[in-house]
């Protein structure tokens, strides 16, 4: 069973464990000059940092949208880990999923957030050198690393790699993605909430992850518009949990759940955010066109008690997101954008920042 009190570790962006930063304090910082720097980690990831010098006569520092990105999806997941857990050995666990398929990461996001750890992505063949280095940085020795999926998802040799790095490994492996999600849910114990999402696609499950985490819940998967046998059995075994069907397919699969969906994946993402994140101080965004960045960014957002709002890679910010962000402009003190400009364009980042009344990340 998981350790007690996993929800106690929620933090805002860049906040060290045990040192909370209030919204009032964040907005009260005064500066004479602002310089945006780019830090490159050994894994090739980048974080934007804003050094300040205090003066009693300057204007308040504006809140900032920070882009968290690396050279690829694996490096971006490492950057997300470093953003959420900037202090060495500050995570309680690490969760690892394959980088080329989305299914196992859908259930793994709430697992990582509830147990206070990052979700890292790696190749199916095993843990890369960069991922191993981040594991050793963020996680104390002898702590647990959770592997998502069977040997086809993460090679059997991955278990020995974890052990050789000085950690304890636990693997969740079912007969399919639906069974694996149930095994993760069962490990987390009796849920307060159950979020159902289509397991044949990724967007709705990624939007559901932070909401499940902050409500001590789980994400389980439907087979498009119907329930798998494993999912139906899990629902029957937990009649007291509040049930939410995220997306039209999940709503069709379980008409007894509260349906949260819109005309598309972006409206559905906002529907979840509006239902569970009324006035967050932190908001996260990532591309809704691909799964990796929202997969690794979701647990970090949940630990900061914020939603993961999916946005298009380019073009116009959807009206639903614009409206939601505009309503948060007085409560949000910082925000993350997970993914490089190839995943979410500079133009889209500027629109997000404008809607939230934040300083955009550097181009």
C-alpha positions as semicolon CSV with decimal commas, in nm:
position;residue;x (nm);y (nm);z (nm)
1;X;0,000;0,000;0,000
2;X;0,115;0,358;-0,060
3;X;0,266;0,563;0,222
4;X;0,037;0,774;0,438
5;X;-0,042;1,133;0,360
6;X;0,061;1,155;-0,010
7;X;-0,138;1,470;-0,071
8;X;0,061;1,676;0,175
9;X;0,337;1,758;-0,071
10;X;0,154;1,992;-0,308
11;X;0,364;2,290;-0,402
12;X;0,364;2,583;-0,637
13;X;0,615;2,614;-0,918
14;X;0,973;2,634;-0,799
15;X;0,878;2,607;-0,432
16;X;1,106;2,399;-0,213
17;X;0,945;2,131;0,000
18;X;0,825;2,266;0,333
19;X;0,869;2,631;0,233
20;X;0,530;2,756;0,106
21;X;0,504;3,076;-0,093
22;X;0,180;3,267;-0,057
23;X;0,010;3,447;-0,343
24;X;0,044;3,771;-0,149
25;X;0,417;3,724;-0,108
26;X;0,460;3,629;-0,472
27;X;0,287;3,944;-0,590
28;X;0,466;4,168;-0,339
29;X;0,818;4,113;-0,473
30;X;0,964;4,443;-0,596
31;X;1,228;4,475;-0,864
32;X;1,438;4,738;-1,037
33;X;1,522;4,523;-1,338
34;X;1,422;4,188;-1,480
35;X;1,648;3,967;-1,686
36;X;1,524;3,637;-1,831
37;X;1,793;3,371;-1,837
38;X;1,797;3,022;-1,987
39;X;1,954;2,742;-1,790
40;X;2,054;2,426;-1,975
41;X;2,066;2,105;-1,775
42;X;2,284;1,806;-1,857
43;X;1,976;1,644;-2,011
44;X;1,934;1,933;-2,254
45;X;1,624;2,073;-2,082
46;X;1,565;2,441;-2,021
47;X;1,404;2,643;-1,745
48;X;1,335;3,015;-1,748
49;X;1,455;3,199;-1,437
50;X;1,387;3,557;-1,334
51;X;1,645;3,712;-1,098
52;X;1,529;4,020;-0,907
53;X;1,677;4,297;-0,694
54;X;1,452;4,450;-0,429
55;X;1,386;4,822;-0,401
56;X;1,105;5,003;-0,218
57;X;1,030;5,230;-0,511
58;X;0,987;4,977;-0,794
59;X;0,665;4,833;-0,936
60;X;0,550;4,483;-0,834
61;X;0,695;4,195;-1,031
62;X;0,443;4,066;-1,287
63;X;0,356;3,698;-1,270
64;X;0,516;3,486;-1,539
65;X;0,427;3,202;-1,773
66;X;0,729;2,970;-1,763
67;X;0,800;2,731;-2,047
68;X;0,941;2,398;-1,927
69;X;1,098;2,215;-2,218
70;X;1,376;1,992;-2,339
71;X;1,518;1,878;-2,669
72;X;1,266;1,592;-2,688
73;X;0,983;1,437;-2,488
74;X;1,218;1,252;-2,254
75;X;1,419;1,568;-2,183
76;X;1,098;1,766;-2,130
77;X;0,986;1,512;-1,868
78;X;1,321;1,557;-1,695
79;X;1,274;1,934;-1,707
80;X;0,929;1,891;-1,553
81;X;1,081;1,686;-1,272
82;X;1,340;1,957;-1,211
83;X;1,073;2,229;-1,210
84;X;0,850;2,045;-0,966
85;X;1,130;1,910;-0,748
86;X;1,415;2,161;-0,769
87;X;1,578;2,035;-0,449
88;X;1,786;1,718;-0,478
89;X;1,632;1,408;-0,317
90;X;1,303;1,593;-0,260
91;X;1,071;1,342;-0,430
92;X;0,919;1,052;-0,240
93;X;0,885;0,825;-0,547
94;X;0,950;0,820;-0,920
95;X;0,704;0,682;-1,177
96;X;0,834;0,572;-1,517
97;X;0,633;0,520;-1,836
98;X;0,729;0,448;-2,194
99;X;0,780;0,755;-2,409
100;X;0,623;0,627;-2,731
101;X;0,276;0,521;-2,612
102;X;0,030;0,703;-2,387
103;X;-0,194;0,443;-2,224
104;X;-0,003;0,354;-1,907
105;X;0,082;0,715;-1,830
106;X;-0,289;0,804;-1,801
107;X;-0,325;0,608;-1,477
108;X;0,034;0,685;-1,376
109;X;-0,017;1,060;-1,348
110;X;-0,238;1,045;-1,036
111;X;-0,007;0,778;-0,893
112;X;0,294;1,009;-0,923
113;X;0,113;1,312;-0,782
114;X;-0,053;1,134;-0,492
115;X;0,274;0,974;-0,385
116;X;0,471;1,298;-0,442
117;X;0,698;1,222;-0,733
118;X;0,758;1,302;-1,099
119;X;0,652;1,094;-1,397
120;X;0,954;1,034;-1,618
121;X;0,947;0,897;-1,972
122;X;1,201;0,656;-2,116
123;X;1,246;0,421;-2,409
124;X;1,083;0,080;-2,407
125;X;1,430;-0,073;-2,414
126;X;1,521;0,062;-2,073
127;X;1,621;0,364;-1,870
128;X;1,835;0,612;-2,060
129;X;2,147;0,767;-1,910
130;X;1,975;1,105;-1,872
131;X;1,671;0,952;-1,701
132;X;1,893;0,753;-1,466
133;X;2,078;1,071;-1,370
134;X;1,753;1,250;-1,293
135;X;1,627;0,956;-1,086
136;X;1,942;0,971;-0,875
137;X;1,912;1,348;-0,839
138;X;1,548;1,370;-0,741
139;X;1,496;1,050;-0,541
140;X;1,674;0,944;-0,219
141;X;1,840;0,601;-0,223
142;X;1,625;0,299;-0,138
143;X;1,303;0,476;-0,233
144;X;1,050;0,324;-0,473
145;X;1,042;0,353;-0,852
146;X;0,714;0,247;-1,013
147;X;0,727;0,097;-1,362
148;X;0,411;0,120;-1,573
149;X;0,323;-0,165;-1,808
150;X;0,459;-0,507;-1,891
151;X;0,781;-0,610;-2,063
152;X;0,652;-0,488;-2,398
153;X;0,611;-0,141;-2,251
154;X;0,931;-0,135;-2,045
155;X;1,181;-0,414;-2,101
156;X;1,229;-0,672;-1,828
157;X;1,587;-0,549;-1,790
158;X;1,447;-0,217;-1,664
159;X;1,383;-0,378;-1,326
160;X;1,750;-0,466;-1,283
161;X;1,847;-0,115;-1,391
162;X;1,631;0,033;-1,115
163;X;1,779;-0,201;-0,856
164;X;2,134;-0,130;-0,969
165;X;2,068;0,243;-0,933
166;X;1,993;0,184;-0,565
167;X;1,612;0,192;-0,569
168;X;1,324;-0,046;-0,499
169;X;1,120;-0,131;-0,808
170;X;0,748;-0,204;-0,829
171;X;0,592;-0,288;-1,165
172;X;0,223;-0,253;-1,256
173;X;0,148;-0,492;-1,542
174;X;-0,194;-0,608;-1,655
175;X;-0,315;-0,812;-1,948
176;X;-0,387;-0,484;-2,129
177;X;-0,398;-0,108;-2,066
178;X;-0,736;-0,132;-1,894
179;X;-0,615;-0,397;-1,652
180;X;-0,292;-0,206;-1,583
181;X;-0,493;0,107;-1,494
182;X;-0,703;-0,098;-1,252
183;X;-0,392;-0,240;-1,086
184;X;-0,263;0,112;-1,029
185;X;-0,602;0,218;-0,890
186;X;-0,615;-0,080;-0,655
187;X;-0,269;0,000;-0,522
188;X;-0,380;0,350;-0,428
189;X;-0,650;0,213;-0,200
190;X;-1,010;0,318;-0,152
191;X;-1,078;0,615;-0,383
192;X;-1,278;0,923;-0,299
193;X;-1,332;0,981;-0,669
194;X;-1,312;0,774;-0,987
195;X;-1,239;0,943;-1,318
196;X;-1,320;0,745;-1,629
197;X;-1,159;0,835;-1,960
198;X;-1,133;0,678;-2,304
199;X;-0,833;0,444;-2,313
200;X;-0,813;0,445;-2,692
201;X;-0,703;0,809;-2,698
202;X;-0,510;1,034;-2,460
203;X;-0,655;1,386;-2,417
204;X;-0,937;1,325;-2,172
205;X;-0,730;1,109;-1,939
206;X;-0,456;1,371;-1,926
207;X;-0,706;1,644;-1,834
208;X;-0,853;1,417;-1,566
209;X;-0,521;1,334;-1,398
210;X;-0,467;1,641;-1,177
211;X;-0,835;1,646;-1,075
212;X;-0,811;1,282;-0,969
213;X;-0,492;1,350;-0,774
214;X;-0,623;1,644;-0,572
215;X;-0,945;1,459;-0,482
216;X;-0,764;1,141;-0,371
217;X;-0,898;0,962;-0,673
218;X;-0,790;0,747;-0,965
219;X;-0,811;0,741;-1,342
220;X;-0,943;0,423;-1,503
221;X;-1,006;0,360;-1,871
222;X;-1,303;0,281;-2,090
223;X;-1,286;0,106;-2,427
224;X;-1,412;0,406;-2,621
225;X;-1,788;0,410;-2,546
226;X;-1,809;0,092;-2,340
227;X;-1,669;-0,043;-2,014
228;X;-1,405;-0,314;-2,011
229;X;-1,472;-0,608;-1,780
230;X;-1,194;-0,490;-1,546
231;X;-1,330;-0,136;-1,532
232;X;-1,688;-0,251;-1,471
233;X;-1,572;-0,476;-1,188
234;X;-1,374;-0,195;-1,026
235;X;-1,672;0,041;-1,039
236;X;-1,894;-0,224;-0,882
237;X;-1,640;-0,276;-0,604
238;X;-1,635;0,094;-0,513
239;X;-1,997;0,211;-0,507
240;X;-1,928;0,493;-0,261
241;X;-1,682;0,685;-0,479
242;X;-1,797;0,987;-0,676
243;X;-1,773;0,903;-1,046
244;X;-1,683;1,139;-1,328
245;X;-1,684;1,051;-1,696
246;X;-1,440;1,276;-1,879
247;X;-1,513;1,306;-2,249
248;X;-1,804;1,196;-2,464
249;X;-1,683;0,839;-2,501
250;X;-1,652;0,783;-2,127
251;X;-1,989;0,949;-2,070
252;X;-2,146;0,702;-2,313
253;X;-1,970;0,414;-2,139
254;X;-2,098;0,510;-1,792
255;X;-2,425;0,706;-1,796
256;X;-2,434;0,689;-1,414
257;X;-2,124;0,910;-1,379
258;X;-2,122;1,288;-1,382
259;X;-2,032;1,376;-1,739
260;X;-1,762;1,634;-1,806
261;X;-1,712;1,702;-2,175
262;X;-1,729;1,962;-2,449
263;X;-1,734;1,984;-2,825
264;X;-1,370;1,877;-2,849
265;X;-1,068;1,783;-2,634
266;X;-0,998;2,146;-2,550
267;X;-1,349;2,222;-2,426
268;X;-1,344;1,897;-2,230
269;X;-1,017;1,997;-2,067
270;X;-1,167;2,330;-1,961
271;X;-1,482;2,155;-1,834
272;X;-1,265;1,950;-1,595
273;X;-1,070;2,259;-1,488
274;X;-1,388;2,457;-1,418
275;X;-1,535;2,173;-1,215
276;X;-1,234;2,114;-0,988
277;X;-1,011;2,422;-1,006
278;X;-1,224;2,728;-0,937
279;X;-0,950;2,970;-0,827
280;X;-0,607;2,808;-0,852
281;X;-0,291;3,010;-0,796
282;X;-0,109;2,796;-1,052
283;X;-0,217;2,678;-1,398
284;X;-0,043;2,440;-1,635
285;X;-0,085;2,404;-2,009
286;X;0,046;2,163;-2,271
287;X;-0,030;2,055;-2,623
288;X;-0,350;1,861;-2,676
289;X;-0,221;1,736;-3,010
290;X;0,032;1,497;-2,854
291;X;0,049;1,320;-2,521
292;X;0,406;1,332;-2,379
293;X;0,433;1,682;-2,232
294;X;0,095;1,678;-2,060
295;X;0,179;1,331;-1,924
296;X;0,489;1,451;-1,741
297;X;0,351;1,797;-1,663
298;X;0,023;1,676;-1,517
299;X;0,162;1,538;-1,188
300;X;0,369;1,854;-1,136
301;X;0,058;2,067;-1,187
302;X;-0,141;1,849;-0,947
303;X;0,127;1,886;-0,679
304;X;0,079;2,263;-0,713
305;X;-0,301;2,214;-0,690
306;X;-0,348;2,335;-1,045
307;X;-0,521;2,200;-1,357
308;X;-0,368;2,077;-1,680
309;X;-0,539;2,269;-1,960
310;X;-0,477;2,134;-2,309
311;X;-0,423;2,384;-2,589
312;X;-0,366;2,359;-2,965
313;X;-0,010;2,354;-3,094
314;X;-0,071;2,674;-3,289
315;X;-0,345;2,896;-3,421
316;X;-0,600;3,060;-3,192
317;X;-0,645;2,984;-2,825
318;X;-0,993;2,826;-2,794
319;X;-1,266;3,052;-2,660
320;X;-1,333;2,812;-2,372
321;X;-0,973;2,840;-2,253
322;X;-0,967;3,217;-2,303
323;X;-1,277;3,253;-2,088
324;X;-1,147;3,022;-1,814
325;X;-0,806;3,192;-1,805
326;X;-0,959;3,539;-1,798
327;X;-1,155;3,443;-1,489
328;X;-0,832;3,340;-1,315
329;X;-0,636;3,654;-1,388
330;X;-0,675;3,779;-1,030
331;X;-0,586;3,447;-0,861
332;X;-0,307;3,298;-1,073
333;X;0,042;3,402;-0,964
334;X;0,236;3,172;-1,195
335;X;0,183;2,925;-1,474
336;X;0,371;2,654;-1,659
337;X;0,372;2,570;-2,027
338;X;0,511;2,221;-2,077
339;X;0,677;2,158;-2,411
340;X;0,903;2,336;-2,656
341;X;0,789;2,585;-2,919
342;X;0,765;2,295;-3,164
343;X;0,493;2,149;-2,939
344;X;0,317;2,476;-2,845
345;X;0,408;2,776;-3,057
346;X;0,534;3,111;-2,932
347;X;0,213;3,267;-3,063
348;X;0,001;3,028;-2,857
349;X;0,218;3,094;-2,550
350;X;0,164;3,468;-2,595
351;X;-0,214;3,417;-2,613
352;X;-0,211;3,206;-2,296
353;X;-0,007;3,467;-2,112
354;X;-0,231;3,749;-2,233
355;X;-0,547;3,569;-2,118
356;X;-0,395;3,503;-1,775
357;X;-0,241;3,851;-1,760
358;X;0,108;3,704;-1,725
359;X;0,447;3,783;-1,874
360;X;0,502;3,538;-2,162
361;X;0,809;3,313;-2,178
362;X;1,100;3,427;-2,396
363;X;1,074;3,327;-2,761
